[in-house]
Amino acid sequence: MAGLKDKRGFIDKDRLDLSERKAVEYWMKRWGITRDQLVTAHRKAGLMIKDIAAELGKKR
């Protein structure tokens, strides 16, 4: 499984599961956005990180 290494394991670099707190925190910090912005983009674009990034106008 390819992913971003975290202190406790791996964060999937291709898909975002909003129930994974560490993954949500990672992407919020990386993109400099709030949880609400991330959830809204997730609802519009789906669970793929590349689609969420495009929705937010951010780089993956």
Backbone bond lengths (Angstrom), bond angles and torsions (degrees), N, CA, C in turn:
res aa  C-N    CA-C-N  psi(-1)  N-CA   C-N-CA  omega(-1)  CA-C   N-CA-C  phi
1 M - - - 1.445 - - 1.529 108.60 -
2 A 1.304 115.70 123.54 1.459 120.01 177.43 1.519 108.60 -88.02
3 G 1.301 115.85 139.85 1.455 118.79 179.68 1.503 110.93 -172.43
4 L 1.293 116.08 177.67 1.446 122.69 177.90 1.519 108.42 -90.58
5 K 1.307 116.82 128.26 1.463 120.46 -176.77 1.525 110.30 -71.95
6 D 1.276 115.14 134.11 1.450 124.41 179.85 1.527 106.61 -124.40
7 K 1.310 118.84 163.60 1.454 120.87 -179.56 1.525 112.71 -57.26
8 R 1.312 117.44 -30.03 1.456 120.76 -176.96 1.519 113.80 -106.04
9 G 1.309 118.59 -3.76 1.454 119.20 -178.02 1.512 111.25 161.02
10 F 1.302 115.72 -141.39 1.453 120.79 -177.67 1.522 111.45 -117.95
11 I 1.332 114.42 145.81 1.455 122.12 173.52 1.516 106.01 -108.61
12 D 1.308 117.17 126.27 1.455 121.51 -179.34 1.523 108.79 -62.05
13 K 1.340 116.91 125.77 1.458 120.49 -177.48 1.521 113.01 -87.19
14 D 1.310 118.30 -6.77 1.463 121.66 -177.96 1.522 113.88 -106.39
15 R 1.339 117.27 -29.08 1.456 121.38 -175.82 1.524 110.47 -130.03
16 L 1.317 115.24 147.73 1.462 120.08 178.25 1.518 109.60 -114.51
17 D 1.319 115.49 121.86 1.454 122.36 174.54 1.526 106.18 -105.15
18 L 1.321 116.93 113.72 1.461 121.12 -176.22 1.524 113.42 -64.40
19 S 1.327 117.89 -14.02 1.459 120.24 177.98 1.528 112.51 -83.68
20 E 1.337 117.34 -8.14 1.461 121.68 177.66 1.524 108.87 -93.66
21 R 1.321 115.19 99.50 1.464 122.10 -174.03 1.524 113.09 -55.89
22 K 1.319 116.99 -44.56 1.467 120.75 -178.29 1.530 111.65 -63.34
23 A 1.331 116.35 -39.42 1.462 120.43 179.20 1.524 110.47 -66.25
24 V 1.320 116.83 -43.44 1.465 121.40 178.80 1.523 110.04 -61.79
25 E 1.327 117.34 -45.43 1.466 121.49 178.65 1.520 111.19 -62.40
26 Y 1.332 116.95 -40.82 1.463 121.12 -179.90 1.536 110.79 -60.12
27 W 1.333 116.49 -50.68 1.470 119.62 -176.71 1.525 111.35 -70.37
28 M 1.337 118.87 -33.33 1.460 120.93 175.75 1.522 110.24 -61.52
29 K 1.325 116.13 -45.93 1.462 120.89 -179.54 1.529 110.79 -67.65
30 R 1.310 116.58 -44.23 1.469 120.73 -177.50 1.526 111.57 -61.32
31 W 1.341 116.84 -42.24 1.462 120.68 -177.35 1.527 113.20 -93.85
32 G 1.314 118.44 -8.43 1.463 121.65 179.56 1.527 112.63 66.09
33 I 1.340 115.65 46.27 1.459 121.42 -177.78 1.524 110.41 -127.49
34 T 1.323 115.10 169.07 1.461 120.30 178.19 1.535 109.64 -89.71
35 R 1.317 115.45 167.37 1.470 120.40 177.07 1.527 110.80 -62.27
36 D 1.324 116.38 -39.85 1.466 119.75 179.76 1.525 111.68 -61.74
37 Q 1.332 116.75 -41.53 1.461 120.28 177.73 1.526 110.83 -63.40
38 L 1.321 116.62 -40.54 1.457 121.18 179.72 1.531 111.10 -66.56
39 V 1.313 116.93 -43.65 1.466 121.16 179.58 1.528 110.43 -63.84
40 T 1.316 117.61 -42.69 1.461 121.51 179.15 1.522 110.99 -61.92
41 A 1.334 116.74 -45.66 1.469 120.90 178.81 1.525 110.53 -64.37
42 H 1.323 116.77 -38.49 1.471 122.13 178.90 1.532 110.04 -62.41
43 R 1.317 116.58 -42.57 1.470 120.86 179.57 1.523 111.78 -65.47
44 K 1.334 117.02 -38.91 1.465 121.29 -178.57 1.523 112.27 -75.36
45 A 1.344 116.18 -44.24 1.464 120.81 -169.94 1.529 114.19 -97.71
46 G 1.323 117.59 -19.91 1.458 119.78 -176.47 1.516 111.12 101.98
47 L 1.321 116.10 -164.88 1.457 119.59 -172.11 1.531 115.41 -95.11
48 M 1.320 118.51 -5.91 1.466 120.83 -179.24 1.534 110.27 -77.84
49 I 1.332 116.25 129.66 1.464 122.32 -177.84 1.523 111.25 -57.48
50 K 1.345 117.53 -41.92 1.467 120.08 -178.04 1.528 111.07 -62.27
51 D 1.324 117.16 -36.68 1.464 121.02 179.19 1.523 111.53 -72.71
52 I 1.321 116.60 -38.22 1.471 120.93 177.32 1.522 110.04 -65.73
53 A 1.315 116.87 -43.15 1.464 121.33 178.54 1.524 110.54 -60.65
54 A 1.332 116.65 -43.81 1.464 120.37 178.76 1.519 110.79 -62.91
55 E 1.312 117.23 -40.68 1.476 121.95 178.60 1.533 110.59 -61.93
56 L 1.325 116.78 -37.00 1.462 121.66 -179.30 1.526 112.90 -85.58
57 G 1.331 116.56 -11.56 1.461 120.22 -176.36 1.520 111.98 73.58
58 K 1.322 116.09 30.39 1.470 122.62 -178.76 1.516 110.29 -113.57
59 K 1.321 115.37 162.23 1.465 120.51 172.75 1.513 108.88 -83.97
60 R 1.293 115.22 146.17 1.452 120.81 178.84 1.486 108.66 -71.03
